Amino acid sequence: MCPFEYYRPKTVAEALKLLDHGVPLAGGTDLIPRRDEVQAVIDLQDLGLDTIESQDDIITMGAAVKLQAMVEDKDIVPSALREACCLEASLNLRNMATLGGTVMSADGRSPVVTVLLAMDAIAILEPGNKRLSLEELLDQREKDDLHGLITEIRLKQPDFLGYEQVSRAPADRPLVCVAMARLPSEEAEKRYRVVVGGVGSSPERIKEAENGLSEGEDINTAVDATRRIYTSASDEWASGEYRAHTAGVLVGRLATEMIS
Ligand SMILES: Cc1cc2nc3c(=O)[nH]c(=O)nc-3n(C[C@H](O)[C@H](O)[C@H](O)COP(=O)(O)OP(=O)(O)OC[C@H]3O[C@@H](n4cnc5c(N)ncnc54)[C@H](O)[C@@H]3O)c2cc1C
């Protein structure tokens, strides 16, 4: 085993000074198995980034909030997001894994990131108190171009939020998952979110489906656009044809529930 240096800063400012020397350590469930790749870790557990608050319909969650704390916060965390946390990992893992660590390590089948994208999540990054949409953050992560510390994730309380997935067994990671939201926006084109997982390296929005819903609550367009995304998404778990069919059913079901 390769030894690494361990730092445990008490403030975000101290942590930022250490970022040149090592990488953030949150729950460690993804990082510790990869410990041979790192020289030093900066433990985030004393930074006070573990609160969940809500004010004026904005939910603010610290990056070090554990997934299980989200599951247990029935007052603030919408039920579809709590359900996605349950489906992300088992209870033991949820008691260790954090929101920030999950966003940074999620693959394309992450229930939590699928729902966060549908909620139009904003990440706050230090240094610089930068606001990045979750889409931008995932894009930068993909290009290995993301530097800094996520301190918070902010979400608007949606008017509607739904999540559905199909997996081989109930507690498995999804073969296909869909999150759908109606957001409290004045502008129709920003109102609907349709996000799917199981098709690439990160969950993704289907803007054609969102436009169909914005322009006339057109469920067929949303279903067809979703199915097209999956046609070549075949792997050892499921064929693209199966995923396309299943995702279309899930989108149709959620859209009907949202619009009725
Ligand atoms: C048995 C097991 C099975 C798993 N199965 C899957 C799976 O099927 N699919 C999947 O996607 N994941 C899977 N995971 C990974 C799991 O989802 C992640 O381990 C967990 O969500 C990461 O959270 P963490 O807090 O433990 O992050 P850590 O392991 O602490 O960190 C993960 C990464 O995020 C960075 N990071 C953490 N916090 C911040 C922050 N605030 N700002 C910037 N960077 C940060 C770290 O430097 C590291 O690179 C599995 C893990 C285990 C142990």
The ligand as a Gaussian input file, in Angstrom:
#p B3LYP/6-31G(d) Opt

LIG

0 1
 C      -18.751000      -0.916000      -3.098000
 C      -18.923000       0.348000      -3.907000
 C      -19.681000       0.320000      -5.064000
 C      -19.831000       1.471000      -5.850000
 N      -20.557000       1.413000      -7.013000
 C      -20.633000       2.500000      -7.807000
 C      -21.277000       2.465000      -9.066000
 O      -21.761000       1.425000      -9.472000
 N      -21.337000       3.599000      -9.821000
 C      -20.814000       4.770000      -9.365000
 O      -20.901000       5.814000     -10.040000
 N      -20.199000       4.829000      -8.198000
 C      -20.090000       3.730000      -7.427000
 N      -19.425000       3.794000      -6.240000
 C      -18.865000       5.054000      -5.909000
 C      -19.772000       5.846000      -4.980000
 O      -20.890000       6.353000      -5.631000
 C      -18.910000       6.919000      -4.564000
 O      -17.912000       6.180000      -3.886000
 C      -19.426000       7.965000      -3.589000
 O      -20.636000       8.530000      -3.988000
 C      -18.331000       9.013000      -3.515000
 O      -18.578000       9.844000      -2.411000
 P      -17.460000      10.093000      -1.329000
 O      -17.965000      11.188000      -0.462000
 O      -17.095000       8.816000      -0.652000
 O      -16.244000      10.649000      -2.222000
 P      -14.684000      10.454000      -2.094000
 O      -14.309000       9.035000      -2.362000
 O      -14.188000      11.052000      -0.847000
 O      -14.232000      11.368000      -3.313000
 C      -14.558000      11.033000      -4.645000
 C      -13.870000      12.056000      -5.595000
 O      -14.457000      13.341000      -5.433000
 C      -13.493000      14.307000      -5.040000
 N      -14.199000      15.178000      -4.098000
 C      -14.899000      14.791000      -2.998000
 N      -15.488000      15.850000      -2.420000
 C      -15.143000      16.938000      -3.176000
 C      -15.450000      18.332000      -3.087000
 N      -16.221000      18.817000      -2.111000
 N      -14.935000      19.158000      -4.015000
 C      -14.164000      18.676000      -5.021000
 N      -13.841000      17.367000      -5.157000
 C      -14.333000      16.502000      -4.245000
 C      -12.356000      13.499000      -4.402000
 O      -11.126000      14.196000      -4.476000
 C      -12.387000      12.249000      -5.272000
 O      -11.716000      12.469000      -6.475000
 C      -19.247000       2.681000      -5.445000
 C      -18.479000       2.708000      -4.268000
 C      -18.310000       1.551000      -3.503000
 C      -17.437000       1.611000      -2.259000

